[in-house]
C-alpha cells in the first residue's frame, strides 16, 4: 500500500501545482488583458489626438532659426484686431479647466487678456488637458483668433476681447511651486486682513524680487521712476545744463567722517563717495556754469528707517549765479515743478495703478513754489505748541508737523524752507551776510519729508579754510578741494535729491524699498 | 495855432528870431511879444488843468487830487481811520502774517483786487500769485493781477502783511489766515469784509454798518446770483440812493461802494445803467483804485 500513499502525495502535490499554475495563468491573463487594454487606449489616444502638432513644449530657444513671425503685445489686443489670427507671447497668469474647456489669463507686464481653449475640431481632449496643467508664470507662445466679447471682462486689462486658442507652445516653463503668488503681492493690505486672504510681507518680496517686480504695481512704480529721471534730465538740458559724471572712489570723506564706506585700494584704502558735492563744485570752478549728475550715492548710516538706504540714486544740481542765490533756488524749484507737471500729465495710468494697491491723496503743488523762511517755520511750530530753540535743527516729527501746517494753509505738498541756522549746516555753507547765526541754505520738502538739502557754497579759499577749521576738519584731507577755489571761483549754489525718495513721496508710498529695485540697507546686500 | 494870420512883416516863412536888424540884434519888442504870448499860453494851460481838477472834485467828493497835475494818480489815502494789525491779526511772532486767498480763475474776485491796492497803500504788503496744481493753465493777466513783484520779496521778514493769491479749482472763494485758530472764510463778500477791517475804516455807527452790509448782500445775492429782474431792481435801488448822495453810505466812500461797483462792472452793460449809477462808476474810476479791475472786464 506504500505505492498508493506516494501516488496520493503525488496527486496532492500536483493538485497544488495545478492550483498554482491556474493562479499564475489567471494573473498572466489579467496582466495581458491590462496591457492589451492600455495598448488599445494608447492607440486610441494617439489616434484621437488629431491636435498633437498644435501644442507642446518647445525645445529651449537657442537661436536655432529665424522665424519670420510677428508677435502681438497683449496691450495691443483691441476690438480693432477682431477676427485676426495672431501670435502672442505672454506669461500664464492663471489657468483653470472646466470640463471640456480651459480658461487662461495671459499676462504681459501690466496687461492681461483672457484666452479660451475648448475641445472641438481644432483642439483635442489631450490638448486642453495639457493647457490646464501648465504652471503659472510659464512663458508661452499662443496662436489665436481675436474675438470681440459681448460683456466686458472686468478682471482683465483688455476688457473688450478674448483669444480663441489654436496653437499653444511653452517657451520657458516655470517651476510649479512659486515662492510668492502674484495676486497676493498686489492685494491691498487692509483687504488681505479682512477677507483672510494672504498678502506678502516686504522681506519675502525683496528676497524674491524678480517675481515681485512682475506685479502691475511694481511695473507702474518703476516706469514712473524712469519718468522722473527723464523729466529731470530733459528740464535741465533745456535750461542749458551740462550732464557730468563724477568719481565714486574718492580719497576723503566729503560730508563728515562717520557715515562713509571704506574700500581697500591696492596698498591703501579709499572711500565710496557720499555725494558728488566736491566734484560738482570743481566743475563750476572749471567754468561749466550749470551742471547736473545722476549717479549712485553711498551712505554708511546704520539707520533702519522707512526712508534710508545705504545706496541710492542721487540727482544733483550745481549752478553759478550772478548776484543772489535765490536765482538757483528758483531754477531748482522750477525743475521740480516741471517734473511734477510731467508726471501729472503723462503718467496718470501708472499713478492710478499704484493707487489701487496703495491708495493715497494726489500730489499737490503751487507754481511758483512756496518759499518760507526758517524763522517763520519756528514761529508756526511754536504757535502749534512745539517747544524749540530759534537755532535748533528741525527734528523729523517737527518736519512732519510743519508739512501738515503748510498743507493746511496753502494746500501744497511741496515747499522750500530758506535761511537755516548756520550751526546745523556743513562747513562749506555760506553764512548769511546780515546775520552770522544764519546761512544761505535751504531744504525742500515733499509731503512733510525732506528731499533736498542745499546752499550757497563758500567760494573763497580763505573763508572755506576758516569754516573747515571751525568744524574740526583735517585740512590735509580736503586740500585739493580748497585749492580749486584759489584761482578765481564764481559764486554758486546747488542741491541734490534722491530718486527713490522723490518717487516714494510723490506716489504717497511709505517705504523707500518699494521704490528701489534692489534696495541696500544695513541688513540687506542681496539680490 | 494863431487865431488869425498876421502878415509877415519881414518876409516868408521866417520867424523873427532869425531876423536880425541891420545891426545884427533882434528887435526887443518882438522878443517881448513872443514872451508875452508864451506866458498867456502857459496860464491858459494851468487854468484848464485847474478847471478839470475842480470838475473831478465836484463829481468825486473824496478825491484828494493835486489839481495842477495833468494826469492824476490814485488818491493818497482814502481812508483816514487807524487800525492795529497786532490786535486784528495777532502779534507778529516772526512769521509773516500771510493772508491766503484761493480763487477760481474763471471768476476773479475784483473787489479783493481793489482792497489789495488799498492795503498796499497803507502797509508794507508782500503780494504773491501762485497757480495750484488743480488748474492746468491760467491766462497771463491773472498772474500779474497784483502788480509787479516787490524788489525786496526775497526778504519776507521786512513786510507787515502777506497777501497770497492762489488760482485753484475751488467752487467757492476761500480765505485762510491762521489755520490753528481760525476757520476758513468763504465767499468774496465775506473776505472783503475781513480785509476792509484791516484798513480801520469800517463805519462806527451801527446803522451805517448795517446799511453797508445790506448793500453788500444786495450785490452778492441779487446782482451776482439773481436773475435779470433782480439785477434791474438793484440798479434802480442804487440809482435812487446815489441820487441823494455821492456815495452809497452818504458822504463817505466805503466798502459798499467797492463791492457794489465791482459787481456792477462784472455784470456788464454799464453803458445802459441808470444815470446816477454811471456817474458813481466814473467817480470810482477817478479814485484810481479800480485800475487793477479793468483788464478783467469784457
Interface residues (C-beta under 8 A of the other chain):
Chain A: X324 X326 X340 X341 X344 X345 X363 X364 X365 X366 X367 X368 X370 X372 X373 X375 X376 X377 X378 X379 X380 X382 X383 X384 X405 X408 X409 X410 X411 X412
Chain B: X93 X94 X95 X96 X98 X100 X102 X128 X130 X131 X132 X133 X134 X136 X154 X156 X157 X164 X166 X168 X176 X178 X179 X180
